[in-house]
Amino acid sequence: MSTDTLNFDQLGLSPAILDAVKEQGYDTPSPIQQQAIPAVLTGKDVMAAAQTGTGKTAGFTLPILELLSQGQRANNNQVRALIVTPTRELAAQVADNVEKYSANLKLSSSVVFGGVKINPQMMRLRRGADVLVATPGRLLDLYGQGAIKFDTLEVLVLDEADRMLDMGFIHDIKKILKILPAKRQNLLFSATFSDDIKALAKGLVNNPVEISVTPPNSTAKTVKQKIYPVDKKQKPALLVRLIEDNNWQQALVFSKTKHGANRLVRYLEENNITAAAIHGNKSQGARTRALADFKSGEIRILVATDIAARGIDIDQLPQVVNFDLPKVAEDYVHRIGRTGRAGASGNAVSLVSHDEAKELFSIERLIGKIIEREYLVEFDPVNRLPESVLDTRPFKLKKPKKPKKPGQKSHSGTAPRGKGQGEHKDGNRGEGSQKKHRAHKPSKPSGPWKKRKPANKSS
């Protein structure tokens, strides 16, 4: 049977789950769902690669719920299906999916991550959980305190495995694998099948079904990409101009640093544009509120760093902006994958200064095309951005960071995980785990951060 003719009711799911899927407004499974759901239902191990926004979360949650619904409920402190994710936001998103799709089933689910008190999580786990979604650090903390057991574990999922490696979670993943029963079903989902992901898979999956529905590091055809060459100091004003001229009511803006995200939010607010930042230095409550306000339309602009943005799942998000280009070309694909989801159209705009030419050329080499440029007369850069010449050589993926050995001094100021640090405090070690510095008075805004004067309009 051709996969393009399949419906959800042809994938082996029960009426209870099908009703929940329809309740969420879905009729036709995406390509990754059409392939992954039947494969998981057979009980085989699966390695699946798919772009962000292709529906891969439902690709593993739906069949897992189907399998769990046919067995005995979880006992106290026990877990039957474990889903490990790299960030709090992604954990919360996956847990939300599990809750919605299991609405008509007698199954329990829970989510645990750092950045919040551990005791309420321990109390919830006393009753056990058929499905547990967790970040690596908090999961190991709970296991170490005897709050969770895996004697009856049936399924393990590593979601966004490439990002977990990038964030240095490989040692935590290995620790988790050691405490799990050997007999289990393993599902590995990743944006790409890099050499490092394949190396991880060797010790995880056994004779897996391999699924890949998109070319490596490709961008969705429904996303229109464009760059605006501009001097770095003019980026804030150009962003305000684009927001106003295009009447953007909802845009996700990427900043490469946490402090840069905070400065940009202040600048937007000074120009009467509602905005909020989401990154590792924000408390979990602040991050949750910012995301909720963005989804509801209370704020127009959400400024995020790459790691914090993992798990941001917004239907019909129309606009993504790269205020700064990412250092790692693959992150560009993940960023713009937040728009143009499920066949909808989307726009991705990048503000590029001349010192970001190297990053731009790397991105264009990765995606295999030169991105269209557009200039605004008032923001024509003094420092010209070199013209692109497509490099057609094979692109070599950047290797993940090697985690530091216990006791090894960090050159980046990142403290080893311990009390009040790492995931105990912030929920993801890639951000927010830096040592606290002495407070200092913020300097007055200068240069590009001065409040933008309204343009003079004449008839």
N, C-alpha and C positions, 0 to 999 in steps of 0.2 A: 504493500500500500504506500503511495507517495506521501511523504511527510507533510507536504503542503496542504493535504486534504484532511489531516487529523483534527479532531475536536477533543476537548478535555474528557468527554465521556467515552472516548475510545482508548484511553491510556491506562485503564485498569483501576481507576479511583472509585471509591464508594460514593453512593448518593449523598451521604452526609457531607463529604468533602466537596463534591461537585456543587452542592447548594451554597456552601461557604464561598467557593470561587466565584459563582455567579453573583453572590451578594456584593462582592468587591468590584463587579462590573467587567469581569473577564470572560470572554467566550472562546477565543482561539488561543491555543498555547503557542508560545514563541518557539523558534527553532531549538534553542537549548533545552526548553521544557519538553518538547516532543521527543528528544533523544535521551535526556537524563532521567525522566520519570520512569519509563519502562525499564531502563537499565538498573535503577536503584531498586525497583520492585522485585527484580529477580534475585536480589540479595548479593549481587556481585559488587566488588570494589569498583570505584569510578574515579577517573581523572578527567575533569572537564575544564576547558578554557573558553571563556566568553567575555566580551566587552562589558564594561559597566553599563547598566541600563537595559540588559537583554532579558531580564527576568530569571536570572540564575538562582536567586533566593528561593523562589517558588519551585524551581527545578529540583531542589533537594528537600525542602520542607514538606511539600505535598506527599511524595512517596514515603518519607519517614513517618509522617502521621498515619498514613494508610497501614504501614507495617506495625506500628505501635498499637493501633486500635484493635489489632487481632490478638494481642497478648495480654498478660496480666499487668495490672497497674504497678507503679513503682512503690517499693516499701520505704520505710523511714530512712532518710539520709541517702537513699539510693538514686541513681540516675540511669535511665535507659538509653537516652540519646544525648550526646554531648556535641555542641556546636561551638567551636573556638574561633573567635574573630580578633583582629588586631586592635580595634578601637572601641571606645564606649558607644559612640554614635552608631557604628555598624551593629554592635551587639543589641542596642535598643531597637534598631530597625528590624533586625532578624526576629527578635522576640515579639515585636508587634505583628509581624507576618504570621508567626507560629500561633499567636493568640487568635488572630482573625480566622485563619484557616481551620483551627480546631474548635471553633465555636460550637459545632454540633456534635462534638465528641467528648467522651468522659475521660479526658486526658489533662494532666497538669503540666504547667510549664513555668519556668522562672528564668531570670536573667541576673547575672552578677558581674560587676566591674568595679574598678577602683574609683577614687574621688568621692565616695560616699561612705557612710559608716558601715562596718562589716557585720555588726550584731544583728540588725534586721534581716540581712541576707542569711545568716546562720539560722535564725528562727524559722524562716520560710523553708529552708532546706530540711528541717527536721521531719517534715511531712513527706519528703522525697519529691522528685520531679521526673515526669516521663521525658520531658525535654528540658535541657539546661543549656542556655546560651551564656558564654563567658569569655572574658579577656584572660590571657595567660597568667599574668601576675596574681590577680585576685583569685583565680581558680586554684593555684598552688597554695596561696595563703589559707584558703578554706580547707583544702585537703590536709594541710599541715596541722590545722587546729581540730581535725577530726569531724568537721561539719559535713563532709561529703564522702561517699563511698562509691566505688565503681564495680562492685561484685557482679551486678546484673547488667552491665553496659552492653548494649547491642550494636549501636552505631556511633561512629566518630566522624565528625565533619571538620575539616580545616577550610575555613572560608577566607578569601583574599589571601591565599598562601604567599603570593609574591610580596605583598605588603608586609606580612609578618616577617619575612626574611629581611626585607629592606630595613625594618625597624630593629633588627637585631634580636629577634625572639627565638632564634634557632635553639639555644640552650634550654629555654623554657619548654619549647615544643618537645625536645628530647626527654626532658624530665616528665612531662605529661604522658608521653608514650610509655614510659617505664612503669607508671602506676596503673595503667589500664590493662584489662584482661587481654590475652593474646588473641582469643577467638572473638572477633567482632567484624562488622562491616566498616570499611573505610572509604570516605568520600573526600576528594581533594578538589577544591574549586579555586581557580586562579585566572588572572587576566591573560597570562601567557604561560607557555610551557618552556621556560628558559632552562638552561643546563642545570642551574641551581635547584629549580623546582623538580626536575627529573631526578637529581641526586637525592633530594628529600623523599621523593616518592619511592625510591628503591627500598627504603627501610620502613615504608608505611603500607603501600598497597600491594596486593598479591594478584597477579594476572588481571589487571584492571581493564575495564571498558574505557577506551580513550575517546573523548568527545571534543571537537573543536568546530565551532560554528562560524568563526570569522577569521580572516587572515591575521597573522601576528601583528599587533600594534596598529591595526587599521582604525580609522575614524568612521563614525556613522555617516552614511551618505545624506542623511536628513539634516545634518548640521552644516550651516553655511559659515565658513571660516574667513576671517578678515583680520589684517593687522593695520595699525595706525603708527607709522614712524613718528616719534616725538622725543624731544629732549626730556631727560629724567625729571628735571625740576618742573616741567609743564604737565606731567602725568595727572596730578590731582585735578587741575583745572580742566584738562581735556576730558577726564571721566565725568565731571559735573556737566560739561557741555553735551556729551553724548547722552547722558541720562535725561537732560532737559529737552534736547532736540528730538530725541526718539521716544520721549514719554515712557521710559522704562518704569514699569510698576513693580517688577520683581526681577532682580538680577543677583546672581551669585558671583562675587568678586574674589579672586585669589591673590593673596599677598604672600611673599616668600618668608616673611618674619612676623612674629607675634606683635612686636612693638610697632612695626610698620602697619599692621592691621588696625591697631588701636589709633594710631595717628590719622589714618585714612578715615576711620569712623568719625573722629572729632571734626575733621575737615568737612565731611559730608553734612554733618549735623549743623555746622556753622553756615552752610549754604542751604539750609532748610530742606535737606533730604534725609528722611528717617533711615537710620542704619544701625547695625549691631555687629560685633565681632565674635567669632567663635574660634578658640584655639586652646592649647594645653594649659595656659596660665589661668584660664577662666574656671570657676567652680562648675561642678556638674549641673547645679541648679541654674546657673547663669547660661550655660550652653543650651540646656533644655528649653529655657524661656526664650532665648534668642531664636532658636530654630522654630519653636511654636509660633512666635510673633511673625516670623518670616513666612511661614506656611499660611497663616491666617490673613496676611496682608497688612498687619499692624506696622511693619517696617518694610521699606522698599528694597533695601540693599543689605545683603548679608556678606560680610568680609570674612574670609576663612583662610586658614593655612591648609596645606595639602593633607596632613595627617588627620586633622580635625574634620575635614570634609568627607573622609571615608564614612559611608553610612548615611549621608544626606540623601534622602530619597523623596523627591518632590515630583508629583505628576505634572506634566505640561510646563516644566520650568522653561521659560522662553529664552533666557539670556545668561550666558556665562562670560565673564571678563577676566582676562589675565592681566592684572595690574602690573605684575612682575612675571616674566617667563620663568618656568621651573628650571632648576639646574639639571635635572634628569629628564631626558626627552620623553620617556614613557609616561611621566606624570602629566604631560600635556594631554595625552590620550585619555587618561583617567579624568582629568579636569573637565574637558569639553564633553565627556560622556555623561555629564550631569544634565545636559539638555539634549533634545532630539531623541527622547526615549520612546520605546514601543511604537516606532514608526512616525511619531510626531515630528514636526519641523522645529528647528532651534537655531540660535545664532551664537557664535563664539568669536569674541573680539579680543585682540591682544594689543596692548600698548607697549611698543618696543623702542627702546633707546639704542644708540649706536654701540654701547658697551654690552648689549645683549645679542650681538650679531652671532656669536659662537653658538649660543643656545638656540637661536632661531634656525640657523643652518642645520643643527643637529636634529631639531624637530622635523624640519622639512625632509631631511634624509630618511628619518624613521618612517614618516607617513607616506613617503614616495611622491610628494608633489610640492610645488612652490605655492605658498599661501598668498592670496590676493592682497595687494596693498592699496590703501586709500589715504589721501592727505587732506588735512584741513588747513586752509591758508593761514589762519591765525596761529596755528600750532606747527607750522612748517619747521622742522628741526634745524638748528644751527650746525649741530654735529650730525652729518649725514649718515644714515644707516646704509651700509654697503648693499649693493644689489645681490639677490640670491642667484646662485648657480647650483642646480640640483646635483648632489653627489649620489651617484647610483651604486656605489659600492655597498656590499652587504653590511647591515647595521649590527654592531656588536652590543648586546645588552650589558648594562652596567651591573657588576657583581654586587650582591648585597653587602652591607657593612658587617664586618666580623665583630661579634659582641666581645667586650673586654673581659678578660679573665678576672675572677674575684681578687680584689686587692690591687688591681692594676690602676695606676693613676690615669685619669682622663685628661686629654689635652683640650677638650672642648668644654670643660666645666661641668660635665654630667656626673652626678654622684652615683655610686653603686646603689642598687635597690636596698632599702632598709627602712627602718621606722620613719614615717613621715616623708618618705621619698618614693621615687619611681611610681609604680602603679598604686601603692598605698594612698598616694596623695592625688595623683592626676589621672590614673586610668590608662595612660599610654606612655611608654618610656621614650617615645620619639619626641615628645614635647612635654614641657612643664616639669621635667625632672631635674632642672638645673638647680644648683645651690642658690640659696637666697643671698642677695647682695644688699649692702647697706642702702637704706632709702636715700634718695636724692631729690632735690627740687627739680621738677621738669622745667626745661628751658622754654622761653616764649617761642611760639611758632615763627618760623622764618622761611625764606625761600619759597618752595612750592607749597608750603602749608599755610601761607597767608590766606585770609578769607578772600574768595574770588569776588571781584567787582562785577556787577551785572553789566552785560554788554549794552552799549548805547544803541538804541533802535531809532532809526530815522525813516521817514516815509520815502 
